[in-house]
């Protein structure tokens, strides 16, 4: 008896119809931990919900994601509400999520946001307070677990970039109760004893609970009060802790922190050689330029005949002296001529000239008599002639 086979599509459709007709599966409320979370560029969210023994794929379409008041992430424990159905093309069943609620660590996120807002308002995240990472540190202080991959990565990267750099490790727990206190004490010890030029505090990735010591206020204030610059390298690149915001610099990974703290000595040598060559080239060009200027100067007349300029000045002085003498001589001659003219004029107006022509001058008491009315009978007068003076008395008018 021949049996007609069905297609894969028909089978998947049959299973889908069976699941869709189950009222229980149409409205499920499931709790678990998010992993493989992906936010698609379309706005849809894809992730896996898992517990200790099993997992199930989930999808939340953009029409529902807008109602979330938080961003899901790997490691987050949540409760999801939705319906189970089959995606026919791939033959897999998954939860089509309509709502998500944080479960278990929701209170931690709330505490995290509350502390973050508090410290930010106090200025612990301010850029103005962040210290500059030294360009060439001699000693790198590290606060992390002594047995994890973090310290090995930091040592490998640092020594590869600069074999002469020293790594000073203070082993501290990086998760669990009291870890933040020991890390803070390590920062205080590094500062008090001046054990390093720059500090790296870090650990590998983990859940929010694992990273929680780096979200404690005690550690945040220890980082803020540190005089030594601190680089924070906590978790993965997508993880952000309070320590990252307070630190002077955040690195996405411990290896990146080592790269930020330790300059590549090969690059430094290359840069020095480059600057050295540039300096030599510039100096050579400067010498050539100065030589050309020297040669140009030496071809000028002032260097070939250095006394020429002085002799020209002597000629100028001689001309000036000659002009001055001529000016003075002319001035004196003009003055003599003017004096002679004035003397001639005065001589022409002199009373002695009048007397020489036969006239006389009558004087009385030293005054010249111009009118007969100025004389009285009996007055004694002097009559001045060209060659002398005669005395007389007035007898008649």
Secondary structure in CASP SS format (residue, H / E / C, confidence):
PFRMAT SS
TARGET T0000
AUTHOR 0000-0000-0000
METHOD secondary structure of the structure
MODEL  1
X C 1.00
X C 1.00
X C 1.00
X C 1.00
X C 1.00
X C 1.00
X C 1.00
X H 1.00
X H 1.00
X H 1.00
X H 1.00
X H 1.00
X H 1.00
X H 1.00
X H 1.00
X H 1.00
X H 1.00
X H 1.00
X H 1.00
X H 1.00
X C 1.00
X C 1.00
X C 1.00
X C 1.00
X C 1.00
X C 1.00
X C 1.00
X E 1.00
X E 1.00
X E 1.00
X E 1.00
X E 1.00
X E 1.00
X E 1.00
X E 1.00
X E 1.00
X E 1.00
X E 1.00
X E 1.00
X C 1.00
X C 1.00
X C 1.00
X C 1.00
X C 1.00
X E 1.00
X E 1.00
X E 1.00
X E 1.00
X E 1.00
X E 1.00
X C 1.00
X C 1.00
X C 1.00
X C 1.00
X E 1.00
X E 1.00
X E 1.00
X E 1.00
X E 1.00
X E 1.00
X C 1.00
X H 1.00
X H 1.00
X H 1.00
X H 1.00
X C 1.00
X C 1.00
X C 1.00
X C 1.00
X C 1.00
X C 1.00
X C 1.00
X C 1.00
X C 1.00
X C 1.00
X C 1.00
X E 1.00
X E 1.00
X E 1.00
X E 1.00
X E 1.00
X E 1.00
X E 1.00
X E 1.00
X E 1.00
X E 1.00
X E 1.00
X C 1.00
X C 1.00
X C 1.00
X C 1.00
X E 1.00
X E 1.00
X E 1.00
X E 1.00
X E 1.00
X E 1.00
X E 1.00
X E 1.00
X E 1.00
X E 1.00
X E 1.00
X C 1.00
X C 1.00
X C 1.00
X H 1.00
X H 1.00
X H 1.00
X H 1.00
X H 1.00
X H 1.00
X H 1.00
X H 1.00
X H 1.00
X H 1.00
X H 1.00
X H 1.00
X H 1.00
X H 1.00
X H 1.00
X H 1.00
X C 1.00
X C 1.00
X C 1.00
X C 1.00
X C 1.00
X H 1.00
X H 1.00
X H 1.00
X C 1.00
X C 1.00
X C 1.00
X C 1.00
X C 1.00
X C 1.00
X C 1.00
X C 1.00
X C 1.00
X E 1.00
X E 1.00
X E 1.00
X E 1.00
X E 1.00
X E 1.00
X C 1.00
X C 1.00
X C 1.00
X C 1.00
X H 1.00
X H 1.00
X H 1.00
X H 1.00
X H 1.00
X H 1.00
X H 1.00
X H 1.00
X H 1.00
X H 1.00
X H 1.00
X H 1.00
X H 1.00
X C 1.00
X C 1.00
X C 1.00
X C 1.00
X E 1.00
X E 1.00
X E 1.00
X E 1.00
X E 1.00
X E 1.00
X C 1.00
X C 1.00
X C 1.00
X C 1.00
X C 1.00
X C 1.00
X C 1.00
X H 1.00
X H 1.00
X H 1.00
X H 1.00
X H 1.00
X H 1.00
X H 1.00
X H 1.00
X H 1.00
X H 1.00
X H 1.00
X H 1.00
X H 1.00
X H 1.00
X C 1.00
X C 1.00
X C 1.00
X C 1.00
X C 1.00
X E 1.00
X E 1.00
X E 1.00
X E 1.00
X E 1.00
X E 1.00
X C 1.00
X C 1.00
X C 1.00
X C 1.00
X H 1.00
X H 1.00
X H 1.00
X H 1.00
X H 1.00
X H 1.00
X H 1.00
X H 1.00
X C 1.00
X H 1.00
X H 1.00
X H 1.00
X H 1.00
X H 1.00
X H 1.00
X H 1.00
X H 1.00
X H 1.00
X C 1.00
X C 1.00
X C 1.00
X E 1.00
X E 1.00
X E 1.00
X E 1.00
X E 1.00
X E 1.00
X C 1.00
X C 1.00
X C 1.00
X C 1.00
X C 1.00
X C 1.00
X C 1.00
X H 1.00
X H 1.00
X H 1.00
X H 1.00
X H 1.00
X C 1.00
X C 1.00
X E 1.00
X E 1.00
X C 1.00
X C 1.00
X C 1.00
X H 1.00
X H 1.00
X H 1.00
X H 1.00
X H 1.00
X H 1.00
X H 1.00
X H 1.00
X C 1.00
X C 1.00
X C 1.00
X H 1.00
X H 1.00
X H 1.00
X H 1.00
X H 1.00
X H 1.00
X H 1.00
X H 1.00
X H 1.00
X H 1.00
X H 1.00
X H 1.00
X H 1.00
X H 1.00
X H 1.00
X H 1.00
X H 1.00
X H 1.00
X H 1.00
X H 1.00
X H 1.00
X H 1.00
X H 1.00
X H 1.00
X H 1.00
X H 1.00
X H 1.00
X H 1.00
X H 1.00
X H 1.00
X H 1.00
X H 1.00
X H 1.00
X H 1.00
X C 1.00
X C 1.00
X H 1.00
X H 1.00
X H 1.00
X H 1.00
X C 1.00
X C 1.00
X C 1.00
X H 1.00
X H 1.00
X H 1.00
X H 1.00
X H 1.00
X H 1.00
X H 1.00
X H 1.00
X H 1.00
X H 1.00
X H 1.00
X H 1.00
X H 1.00
X H 1.00
X H 1.00
X H 1.00
X H 1.00
X H 1.00
X H 1.00
X H 1.00
X H 1.00
X H 1.00
X H 1.00
X H 1.00
X H 1.00
X H 1.00
X H 1.00
X H 1.00
X H 1.00
X H 1.00
X H 1.00
X H 1.00
X H 1.00
X H 1.00
X H 1.00
X H 1.00
X H 1.00
X H 1.00
X H 1.00
X H 1.00
X H 1.00
X H 1.00
X C 1.00
X H 1.00
X H 1.00
X H 1.00
X H 1.00
X H 1.00
X H 1.00
X C 1.00
X C 1.00
X C 1.00
X C 1.00
X E 1.00
X E 1.00
X E 1.00
X E 1.00
X C 1.00
X C 1.00
X E 1.00
X E 1.00
X C 1.00
X C 1.00
X C 1.00
X H 1.00
X H 1.00
X H 1.00
X C 1.00
X C 1.00
X C 1.00
X C 1.00
X C 1.00
X E 1.00
X E 1.00
X E 1.00
X E 1.00
X E 1.00
X E 1.00
X C 1.00
X C 1.00
X E 1.00
X E 1.00
X E 1.00
X E 1.00
X E 1.00
X E 1.00
X C 1.00
X C 1.00
X C 1.00
X C 1.00
END
